């Protein structure tokens, strides 16, 4: 005997494209970023500069 399968309605899903773009340069003294806090500060400064412009 064949089992009757319930028809499941189709559902729309959103497709998202994430693009990494170079937007500028940030000067940093040193060869390494020693801590996550330093990374956060660099990004924060960059965002602050780009949001003002």
ROLO-809371 format. One record per residue (C-alpha): residue number from 1; y, z, x. Coordinates in pm, 1 decimal, decimal comma, always signed. Layout:
BEGIN
PT   pos         py         pz         px
PT   NUM          Y          Z          X
...
END
This chain:
BEGIN
PT   pos         py         pz         px
PT     1       +0,0       +0,0       +0,0
PT     2     +349,9      -81,7     +117,1
PT     3     +599,6     +198,8     +150,5
PT     4     +927,6     +143,4      -28,1
PT     5    +1220,4     +192,4     +209,0
PT     6    +1559,6     +301,6      +83,4
PT     7    +1839,3      +58,9     +158,6
PT     8    +2106,3     +226,9     +365,8
PT     9    +2455,6      +86,2     +309,1
PT    10    +2625,9      -64,5     +613,9
PT    11    +2897,7     +143,1     +772,9
PT    12    +3200,9      +13,7     +960,5
PT    13    +3267,3     +167,2    +1298,6
PT    14    +3579,2     +145,1    +1510,3
PT    15    +3554,9      -28,7    +1845,5
PT    16    +3789,8      +96,4    +2113,8
PT    17    +3882,7      -67,9    +2441,4
PT    18    +4004,5     +157,4    +2723,4
PT    19    +4191,1      -17,2    +3002,3
PT    20    +4284,8     +130,6    +3337,7
PT    21    +4613,7      -14,9    +3461,5
PT    22    +4814,4      +55,0    +3771,8
PT    23    +5157,2     +169,2    +3653,1
PT    24    +5323,0     +281,3    +3974,4
PT    25    +5290,8     +486,8    +4286,9
PT    26    +5319,6     +858,4    +4347,5
PT    27    +5390,4     +993,5    +4694,8
PT    28    +5164,3    +1273,2    +4812,8
PT    29    +5178,3    +1447,3    +5148,1
PT    30    +4835,7    +1494,0    +5296,7
PT    31    +4502,7    +1313,6    +5303,0
PT    32    +4328,1    +1514,7    +5030,1
PT    33    +4418,7    +1676,3    +4703,6
PT    34    +4281,4    +2027,1    +4757,9
PT    35    +4250,0    +2154,8    +4401,7
PT    36    +4234,7    +2046,5    +4037,2
PT    37    +4568,1    +2221,4    +3983,6
PT    38    +4727,0    +1990,4    +4242,9
PT    39    +4584,4    +1687,0    +4060,2
PT    40    +4726,7    +1818,9    +3732,3
PT    41    +5069,0    +1864,2    +3894,6
PT    42    +5067,2    +1510,0    +4035,8
PT    43    +4972,5    +1361,4    +3698,3
PT    44    +5225,0    +1582,8    +3516,9
PT    45    +5504,2    +1463,6    +3749,6
PT    46    +5399,0    +1100,6    +3699,7
PT    47    +5394,8    +1135,1    +3320,2
PT    48    +5731,3    +1310,3    +3324,4
PT    49    +5884,1    +1026,2    +3531,3
PT    50    +5741,3     +748,9    +3314,2
PT    51    +5839,5     +913,9    +2985,3
PT    52    +6203,0     +947,4    +3092,8
PT    53    +6236,9     +585,5    +3202,5
END
